[in-house]
Structure formats: structure tokens, C-alpha cells
Amino acid sequence: MNFSNPWKKIVSILDLIKFSHTLFSFPFAVMSAFLAADGLPGLKQLLLILAALITARSAAMSFNRLVDTAYDTHNPRTAYRVDLQKKIGRSYLWVFTILCIVLFVFCAWMLNQLAFFMSPLAVLIIFGYSYTKRFTHFSHFILGLALGLSPIGAWVGIQGTLTATPFLLAFAVVLWTAGFDIIYACQDLEHDVKWGLYSIPKKLGIRGALILSAILHLFMVGVLLIVSRYTGLGVVYTIGVCIVAALLFYEHSLVKPKDLSRINTAFFTVNGIISVGLMGITLIDIFVR
């Protein structure tokens, strides 16, 4: 395959960083932005928030591929990343990572002073996540924190201040992300044991990990219900949260300790529906109200 064309390199990088998975984080940022604006945010603010989220996530994922190369090589699930990375070129990937960070900080600066001052902390967290599997079983929660920054950042981008609401949304994202990442990590248990990496499935076993994941998702539903008390969201939103609860129950029904064959359906399809669906229902509630 010829990678001399820069556009082909960009397409390959987007494949390497799973750009489509941005779907998991941007709906909560949009929810937070609309709640912060108590309706429709300014178009410029909304576009800057989405650009900041996309560039931050892209930088985090490309950085992860760069620093995890040695581990990805020996994991059958991730070995393709190393082959693709070699074809793209590590130097090109580093340039892409740095450019994304520069654009992220620029977007934060364009939003307001608080967003700009918080941007280095966000970079530290999203880059730091890539190293956590080397020393802690709780890397799933650090990933949740990285994604949970999106509703906080969106709120700051609109209001320039912080209140309880974005932190509640962030907490829900942490619980949700940690829960589904624990499920996803079950398929890497043998690899983690062999190469000395840390994870909840390694710590608790697959059955224990799945139980903890279910508990985290149960608490996530509770936090989402609490959000309505701080925002004035009404019946439509509450119905949406109930639908989320049903989808989470379905997600956990797909994965069994001795049958992980449907993890991809649980991880990608169900969680994509949850994030986009909850965003849509929240926006409907805001405009109905």
C-alpha cells in the first residue's frame, strides 16, 4: 500500500486511533454545553468545544499507540496497530500528536481564560492514562476520568465557571467508562498476565470483574438521576435514563464469564446507542422545558 500521499496517511491515522470512537465522549460534552447555556449555545462556542474534544482525544489515542508499541506487538488483538504504525511512520504520528495538542490548547484559549488555564491539566491526564496499566489495576477509572473531562470542559467553555452539574456528569462518565472498559479488558486477561500489566480482570478474575462492572453501571444510573435535581430536567430525561438502564442490563446480558464472544457488540453498539440516545433525549427535554 502506498503511503506517499499525505491524505492516505491521515486516513490511516484516523483508523489507527479509532476516530469513530469519539462517539462515546462527545454526546456528554454536547449535553453539558446545552445545559450550561440553558438552551442552544452559541455556534462558535459549540464548534470550539467539539474541536477541542476531537483534537484532545485524537492526541491521546495517537500518543497511546506510540508509547504502547512494545505491548501491542505481542497482543493478537492489537498487533495490527504496530503494522499500521510502521506504514504511517512514527515521526508522522508524533507530528500529528503534537499538532492536535496545539490545536486543543488554541481552542481552549479561544473559549475563555479558565478553559485555557485548565488545558494543561487535561493534557496531563489524557497522556498519563497511557502509562497506568504499567502500575495500577485502576487504569479503567483513569480512562473514565479522561473522558469525564469532556462535560467539565464543555461547561467551562460556555459559562467560564464551574458548578456541581458538570462534575456530576463527569462522575457518570467515569462510572460508565470504567464499567465498559472493564468488560472490554476481559479479553486481554492472558496478555496482561503474561506481560505484567495491570487490570481489574487480572485482579478480580473475569467473573469478579463483570460483577464490579455491573455495580459501576448501576451507580451511573443513580448519578444520572441526581443530575436532574440540579438541572431541572424533567420526565423526558427520566424516561431516557430508564432506557439507559435497560440498555446497560442488556449489555451485561451479552457477556458471560465463559463466553466473551459478544464483547464487541456490548462495547461498541450498545454504548454508542447509550451515549447518542441520552444526548438526544436530554436535548429534547431542554427544548420542551
C-alpha positions in Angstrom: 0.0 0.0 0.0 1.4 3.4 -1.0 1.5 5.9 1.9 3.3 8.7 0.0 0.0 10.6 -0.3 -0.4 12.7 2.9 -4.2 12.2 2.8 -3.7 8.4 2.9 -1.6 8.9 6.0 -4.3 10.9 7.6 -6.9 8.3 6.8 -4.6 5.6 8.2 -4.0 7.6 11.4 -7.8 8.0 11.9 -8.1 4.2 11.5 -5.2 3.7 14.0 -6.7 5.9 16.7 -10.3 4.6 16.1 -11.6 8.1 15.3 -15.2 6.7 15.2 -15.0 6.0 18.9 -15.2 9.8 19.6 -18.9 8.9 19.5 -18.5 7.8 23.2 -17.4 11.1 24.6 -18.8 14.0 22.5 -22.5 13.4 23.4 -21.8 14.2 27.1 -19.9 17.3 26.1 -22.9 18.4 24.0 -25.3 17.7 26.8 -23.2 19.7 29.2 -22.9 22.6 26.7 -26.7 22.8 26.2 -27.3 22.6 30.0 -24.7 25.3 30.7 -26.4 27.5 28.1 -29.9 26.6 29.3 -30.8 26.0 25.7 -28.9 26.5 22.4 -25.2 27.5 22.9 -23.6 30.0 20.5 -22.4 28.3 17.3 -18.8 29.5 17.7 -18.6 28.2 21.3 -20.1 24.8 20.3 -17.8 24.3 17.4 -14.8 25.2 19.5 -15.8 22.8 22.2 -16.3 20.0 19.7 -12.9 20.8 18.0 -11.2 20.8 21.4 -12.7 17.4 22.3 -11.8 15.9 18.9 -8.2 17.1 19.0 -7.7 16.1 22.6 -9.0 12.6 22.1 -7.0 12.2 18.8 -3.8 13.3 20.6 -4.4 10.9 23.5 -5.1 7.9 21.2 -2.1 8.6 18.9 0.2 9.1 22.0 -1.2 5.8 23.4 -0.3 3.9 20.2 3.2 5.4 20.3 4.0 4.5 23.9 2.3 1.1 23.9 4.0 -0.3 20.8 6.0 -2.9 22.7 2.9 -4.3 24.3 0.7 -4.0 21.2 3.2 -6.1 19.3 2.6 -9.2 21.4 -1.2 -8.9 21.7 -3.1 -10.6 18.9 -6.0 -8.1 19.3 -3.7 -5.1 18.8 -0.8 -6.3 16.7 -2.3 -4.7 13.6 -1.7 -1.3 15.2 2.0 -1.8 15.1 2.0 -2.8 11.4 -0.1 0.2 10.5 2.1 2.5 12.6 5.2 1.3 10.7 3.5 2.1 7.4 2.4 5.5 8.6 5.8 6.4 10.2 6.3 7.1 13.9 7.7 10.6 13.1 4.5 11.4 11.2 2.4 10.1 14.1 4.4 12.3 16.6 3.8 15.4 14.4 0.1 14.5 14.3 0.0 14.2 18.1 1.8 17.5 18.8 -0.4 19.3 16.2 -3.5 18.0 17.9 -2.4 19.2 21.3 -1.5 22.7 19.9 -5.0 22.9 18.3 -6.6 21.7 21.5 -4.9 24.4 23.6 -5.7 27.0 20.9 -9.4 26.1 21.1 -9.3 26.4 24.9 -7.7 29.8 24.6 -10.4 30.9 22.1 -13.1 29.9 24.5 -12.1 31.7 27.7 -9.4 32.1 30.3 -10.5 29.3 32.6 -10.6 26.8 29.8 -7.1 27.9 28.7 -5.7 27.5 32.2 -7.3 24.1 32.6 -6.0 22.7 29.3 -2.5 21.7 30.6 -4.2 19.6 33.4 -6.4 17.9 30.7 -3.3 17.1 28.6 -1.5 15.6 31.7 -4.5 13.3 32.4 -5.1 12.1 28.8 -1.4 11.4 28.3 -0.9 10.0 31.7 -3.6 7.3 31.1 -1.4 5.5 28.6 1.1 4.6 31.4 -1.4 3.5 34.1 -1.6 -0.2 33.1 2.0 -0.5 34.0 1.5 0.1 37.7 -2.2 0.1 38.7 -5.3 -2.1 38.3 -7.4 1.1 38.2 -6.4 2.3 34.8 -10.1 1.9 33.7 -11.0 4.7 36.1 -8.3 6.9 34.8 -9.7 6.4 31.3 -13.1 7.3 32.7 -11.6 10.5 34.1 -10.0 11.3 30.8 -13.4 11.0 29.1 -15.2 12.6 32.0 -13.2 15.8 31.3 -15.4 16.4 28.3 -18.6 17.6 30.1 -16.5 19.7 32.5 -14.6 21.3 29.6 -17.8 21.9 27.7 -19.4 23.6 30.8 -16.4 25.8 31.3 -16.3 26.6 27.6 -19.9 28.0 27.8 -20.0 29.6 31.2 -16.4 30.2 32.1 -17.1 28.9 35.6 -17.7 25.6 37.4 -20.7 24.3 39.3 -21.8 20.9 40.6 -23.6 19.8 37.4 -20.6 19.2 35.1 -18.9 17.2 37.9 -21.9 15.0 38.3 -22.0 14.4 34.5 -18.2 13.7 34.7 -18.8 11.2 37.5 -21.4 9.5 35.5 -19.0 9.2 32.6 -16.2 7.9 34.8 -18.6 5.1 36.1 -19.9 4.3 32.7 -16.5 4.2 31.0 -14.8 2.2 33.8 -17.6 -0.2 33.6 -17.5 -0.9 29.9 -13.7 -0.8 29.8 -13.5 -3.5 32.4 -15.7 -5.6 30.2 -13.5 -4.9 27.2 -10.3 -5.7 29.2 -11.5 -9.2 30.0 -10.4 -10.3 26.5 -6.8 -9.2 27.3 -6.5 -11.1 30.6 -4.0 -13.7 29.3 -1.9 -10.9 27.7 -1.9 -8.8 30.8 -0.8 -11.7 33.0 2.0 -12.7 30.6 3.4 -9.2 30.2 3.0 -8.0 33.7 0.3 -5.4 33.0 -2.4 -4.4 35.5 -6.2 -4.6 35.1 -9.4 -5.3 37.1 -9.9 -8.6 35.3 -6.4 -9.6 36.3 -7.1 -8.5 39.9 -10.6 -10.0 40.4 -10.8 -12.6 37.6 -13.4 -12.3 34.8 -16.4 -13.1 37.0 -15.4 -10.6 39.6 -14.6 -8.0 37.0 -18.1 -8.4 35.4 -19.8 -8.1 38.7 -17.9 -4.9 39.5 -18.7 -3.5 36.0 -22.4 -4.1 36.7 -22.2 -2.3 40.0 -20.5 0.7 38.4 -23.2 0.9 35.8 -25.9 0.7 38.5 -24.3 3.7 40.2 -24.0 5.5 36.9 -27.8 5.3 36.5 -28.2 6.7 40.0 -25.9 9.7 39.3 -27.8 10.4 36.1 -31.0 10.6 38.1 -29.3 13.0 40.5 -28.3 15.3 37.6 -32.0 16.0 37.0 -32.3 17.5 40.5 -29.5 20.1 39.7 -30.7 21.0 36.2 -34.4 20.9 36.2 -34.6 18.2 33.6 -38.0 16.5 33.7 -39.9 13.5 32.7 -38.5 13.1 29.2 -34.9 12.9 30.6 -36.0 10.5 33.4 -37.5 8.2 30.8 -34.2 8.4 28.9 -32.3 7.4 32.0 -34.6 4.4 32.4 -33.9 3.4 28.8 -30.2 3.7 29.5 -30.6 1.4 32.5 -32.4 -1.2 30.3 -29.6 -0.9 27.7 -26.9 -1.4 30.3 -28.8 -4.5 31.6 -28.8 -5.8 28.0 -25.1 -5.1 27.6 -24.3 -7.2 30.7 -26.5 -10.0 29.5 -24.4 -10.3 26.4 -21.2 -11.1 28.2 -20.7 -14.2 30.4 -17.5 -15.3 32.3 -17.1 -18.3 30.0 -18.4 -16.6 26.8 -16.8 -13.3 25.8 -17.7 -13.7 22.1 -20.1 -10.8 22.1 -17.9 -8.2 23.8 -17.7 -6.1 20.6 -21.5 -5.9 20.4 -21.7 -4.9 24.1 -18.8 -2.4 23.8 -19.4 -0.6 20.5 -23.1 -1.0 19.6 -24.8 -0.7 22.9 -22.6 2.0 24.4 -22.9 4.0 21.1 -26.6 3.9 21.4 -26.5 4.9 25.1 -24.3 8.0 24.6 -26.1 9.3 21.5 -29.5 8.4 22.8 -29.1 10.0 26.1 -27.8 13.2 24.5 -30.8 13.3 22.1 -33.3 12.8 24.9 -31.6 15.4 27.1 -31.8 18.0 24.3 -35.4 17.2 23.7 -36.1 17.7 27.4 -34.3 21.0 27.4 -36.2 22.4 24.5 -39.6 21.0 25.7 -38.9 22.7 29.0 
